[in-house]
Amino acid sequence: MSNNEFVFQEGPKGFYRVWKRVMLEPQEFYKEMSAAGGFENPLIFVGICGVVFLTLKLVVSGFTDTVNALVLVSLSYAFGPGILMLVSQFIFKGEGDYEGTLRTCAYAGACLVLAWIPILGILALLYSSYLVFLGTERIHKLDATKAAITTLIGILVTTAIIFYVLKERWPLL
C-alpha cells in the first residue's frame, strides 16, 4: 500500500500519517495519489476529519453553528466533486473520472481538522481549495491555469447550489 493511501485498519497512526502528508507535502501527496483504488478509504478519511471538526466546532461554537456547519460541509461534499469533474471534462477535456475527483476532494478534507478554529477556519478553507486545485491538475491532466479555473468554477457553482438549497431552509439567504 502506498504511503498516500489511508487504510482504516492502520488506526490513528495511519490517519495521522496521511493527514500530515496531505497538509505538509501536498504536491508530493497528489503526485503519488492513485486516481483509482475505490471510494471507501478516502470517504472514511474525510469522515474522520469531519467528526473531529464537528466535535470541536460544537465545543467552541455551540449546537446551532455546528448544525449549520454540518449542512454546509455535507452539501459541499455531495455536489463539489461532481461539479469539478463536469467542469474539467466538458470545458477543458480533462481525462479524470469521478472516482479520482472524489478522492482528491476527500483528501482535501484534511483541512477540516483545523477549520473549527475561529480565524484559522477561513485559512483552512483556502488551503483546502489549493489542495483541490493540486489534485484536479493531476487527476484530470490539466495545466495549472485550467486546473485553477476548474477549481474556481467548481467552488462558485457549488456555493450557488448550496445557497439555492439553503434558501428553502433559511429564506433570508
LUMSE-704903 format. One record per residue (C-alpha): x, y, z; residue number from 1; chain. Coordinates in steps of 0.1 Angstrom, whole numbers, plus 5000, padded with zeros to 4 digits. Example, Ala and Ser with C-alpha at 12.3 -4.5 7.8 and 13.67 -1.06 7.14 Angstrom:
<nodes>
X_Y_Z_k_c
5123_4955_5078_1_A
5137_4989_5071_2_A
</nodes>
This chain:
<nodes>
X_Y_Z_k_c
5000_5000_5000_1_A
5014_5034_4991_2_A
5024_5060_5017_3_A
4994_5081_5005_4_A
4966_5057_5010_5_A
4946_5059_5042_6_A
4937_5024_5054_7_A
4913_5022_5083_8_A
4929_4991_5097_9_A
4961_5011_5104_10_A
4942_5031_5131_11_A
4951_5065_5144_12_A
4987_5063_5133_13_A
4977_5056_5097_14_A
4952_5085_5098_15_A
4978_5109_5112_16_A
5005_5098_5087_17_A
4982_5105_5057_18_A
4968_5137_5073_19_A
5003_5150_5079_20_A
5014_5142_5043_21_A
4983_5159_5028_22_A
4988_5190_5049_23_A
5026_5193_5048_24_A
5036_5177_5014_25_A
5005_5182_4992_26_A
5023_5183_4959_27_A
5040_5150_4966_28_A
5009_5136_4980_29_A
4987_5143_4950_30_A
5015_5134_4926_31_A
5016_5099_4941_32_A
4979_5096_4948_33_A
4962_5069_4928_34_A
4932_5080_4907_35_A
4917_5046_4914_36_A
4915_5025_4944_37_A
4879_5028_4955_38_A
4859_5053_4975_39_A
4859_5036_5009_40_A
4893_5047_5023_41_A
4891_5083_5012_42_A
4855_5086_5024_43_A
4864_5071_5058_44_A
4894_5096_5059_45_A
4872_5126_5053_46_A
4845_5112_5076_47_A
4871_5111_5105_48_A
4882_5147_5096_49_A
4845_5157_5097_50_A
4839_5141_5131_51_A
4869_5159_5145_52_A
4857_5192_5130_53_A
4821_5188_5142_54_A
4831_5177_5177_55_A
4855_5206_5182_56_A
4831_5231_5165_57_A
4804_5220_5190_58_A
4827_5227_5219_59_A
4838_5261_5205_60_A
4806_5274_5188_61_A
4776_5256_5202_62_A
4749_5235_5187_63_A
4733_5258_5161_64_A
4766_5267_5145_65_A
4776_5231_5144_66_A
4744_5220_5127_67_A
4748_5248_5102_68_A
4784_5237_5095_69_A
4773_5201_5092_70_A
4748_5211_5065_71_A
4773_5232_5046_72_A
4801_5206_5047_73_A
4776_5178_5037_74_A
4763_5198_5007_75_A
4798_5207_4996_76_A
4809_5171_4995_77_A
4776_5160_4979_78_A
4779_5184_4950_79_A
4815_5195_4948_80_A
4833_5165_4933_81_A
4807_5160_4906_82_A
4808_5197_4896_83_A
4846_5196_4895_84_A
4846_5166_4872_85_A
4820_5180_4849_86_A
4838_5213_4846_87_A
4871_5197_4839_88_A
4857_5173_4813_89_A
4832_5195_4795_90_A
4851_5228_4794_91_A
4887_5216_4794_92_A
4885_5180_4781_93_A
4901_5167_4813_94_A
4909_5130_4814_95_A
4899_5121_4850_96_A
4868_5104_4863_97_A
4845_5108_4893_98_A
4865_5084_4914_99_A
4897_5103_4911_100_A
4879_5136_4917_101_A
4862_5123_4948_102_A
4895_5110_4961_103_A
4910_5145_4955_104_A
4882_5162_4974_105_A
4881_5137_5002_106_A
4918_5141_5010_107_A
4915_5179_5007_108_A
4891_5174_5036_109_A
4921_5171_5058_110_A
4917_5208_5064_111_A
4885_5202_5083_112_A
4906_5191_5113_113_A
4917_5228_5116_114_A
4886_5245_5103_115_A
4869_5247_5137_116_A
4894_5273_5149_117_A
4876_5306_5145_118_A
4900_5327_5123_119_A
4921_5297_5111_120_A
4889_5283_5096_121_A
4890_5307_5067_122_A
4926_5299_5060_123_A
4918_5262_5062_124_A
4891_5267_5036_125_A
4915_5285_5013_126_A
4941_5258_5018_127_A
4915_5231_5010_128_A
4908_5249_4977_129_A
4945_5248_4970_130_A
4946_5211_4977_131_A
4916_5206_4953_132_A
4935_5226_4927_133_A
4966_5203_4930_134_A
4945_5171_4928_135_A
4924_5184_4899_136_A
4956_5194_4880_137_A
4970_5159_4884_138_A
4939_5137_4882_139_A
4924_5154_4851_140_A
4958_5161_4835_141_A
4952_5199_4832_142_A
4977_5226_4831_143_A
4978_5249_4862_144_A
4957_5276_4846_145_A
4929_5252_4835_146_A
4930_5235_4869_147_A
4928_5268_4887_148_A
4898_5279_4866_149_A
4882_5245_4871_150_A
4886_5247_4908_151_A
4872_5283_4909_152_A
4842_5274_4888_153_A
4836_5243_4909_154_A
4837_5264_4941_155_A
4814_5291_4927_156_A
4788_5266_4913_157_A
4789_5245_4945_158_A
4784_5277_4965_159_A
4755_5288_4943_160_A
4738_5254_4946_161_A
4743_5255_4984_162_A
4726_5289_4986_163_A
4698_5277_4964_164_A
4692_5246_4985_165_A
4695_5265_5018_166_A
4672_5293_5006_167_A
4643_5269_5014_168_A
4656_5264_5049_169_A
4668_5300_5055_170_A
4647_5324_5034_171_A
4669_5354_5042_172_A
4698_5340_5021_173_A
</nodes>
